[in-house]
Amino acid sequence: MSTTPGEFAQALQKQRRKRRLFRWVLIGGLALLVILGGTATWLLGFSSTFAATEVTVSGTSVLTQQQVVDAAQVELGRPLIWQDLTAIDERVSALPPAQEVTVNRRFPHSIDIAVTERQIAYVWNDGTTLKWVDAAGVVFQQGVEPPAGTVVAQIEGQPDQRLLRDVATVVASARPVLADRIGMVHAAAVDQIEVRLGDGDIVVWGSADQSEMKAQVLGVLLQVDATVYDVSAPGAPTTR
């Protein structure tokens, strides 16, 4: 079927109207996106609508919440998106009792800080101060009475972190076997660690190497009536 010149002109005009409509819809849509994006940027980054007005702290017992807030140095009144979470994390992590820190934004107005604190492995009595030591050999609290039942250690000289960590390893291995019989742990060097029992008996542990095996051997050796139990060489333990 042939198309008349009039019909062709009408079809062409209709197509042009569709193109113009599409163009205006596209321009309007883009303009709306720009407006919405600008509004969102202003709300999030430059207005007080989503500004930090509070800091919440969880997971503390050794630390106080105020100590964490003071260390965090969150700039209240500043928009949440401009808060430097990494810097806040680093400042709180610098507190000795803090083992792990997680910092999050909680819209509309909060910075949430979750702290996992170090756990006491034993208390080191250096003759003047009680120092709390964790399993990694980190001193994270001092001058405060430890929880009841905490093992006390005396360590000669100025121990490095390795020796402090080795004592923690010995304490963790010996406690399941000796329980509350432990009177004190004495360490003169990394290979001269002893567990002194409350009744005066002594367990010569040696180094922290093979501590799990030494504990197993000690469990059997304690059946012998003796005052000294030497498991420093777990393959050839002795008593006297």
C-alpha angles and dihedrals in degrees: 000000000000123000120230120227090249094053091048091052091050092050091048092050091049091051091050091051090053091050092050091048092049090049092052092046090051093048091047092049093050091047090051091050091051091050093047092046092049091048092049091048091051093047094047101036111025110023131071091240092099100022123136110260101159143029119212122199129196137175100040129134105137091038121053120232089242091056089055093046091049092049093046093059093199110186103233114212093033117116114264094237091060094052110112101229093181092055091047090050092050093049094050092042088058089070104100096229092053111097098168132009131193121190124190139170114238112194136257101024116341141098108201119205120190116191127196107199128211115260120230114248096177141330119253114215106202092180096266108038138031109232123193113224127191130210091273092056095254118147104220106161136025142177092032127108110252124229116284113275096027113147115246120218131195113203123186123231123349104322122207123226092267093061091044089051093047091053089052090052091052093048092050092050097043100045097071089054101038101028111177093353089089110105098173144332117233123197124185094167140342091280097038106069121143133184110215115202127218092248092056098262118133132217111204103211102169111193128357090251115118090006093155091055091044090055091051091049091047091054088061096037093057088071087074117084103238143127098223124045113188116197096154087115101037092190091060109027121179139194134199 
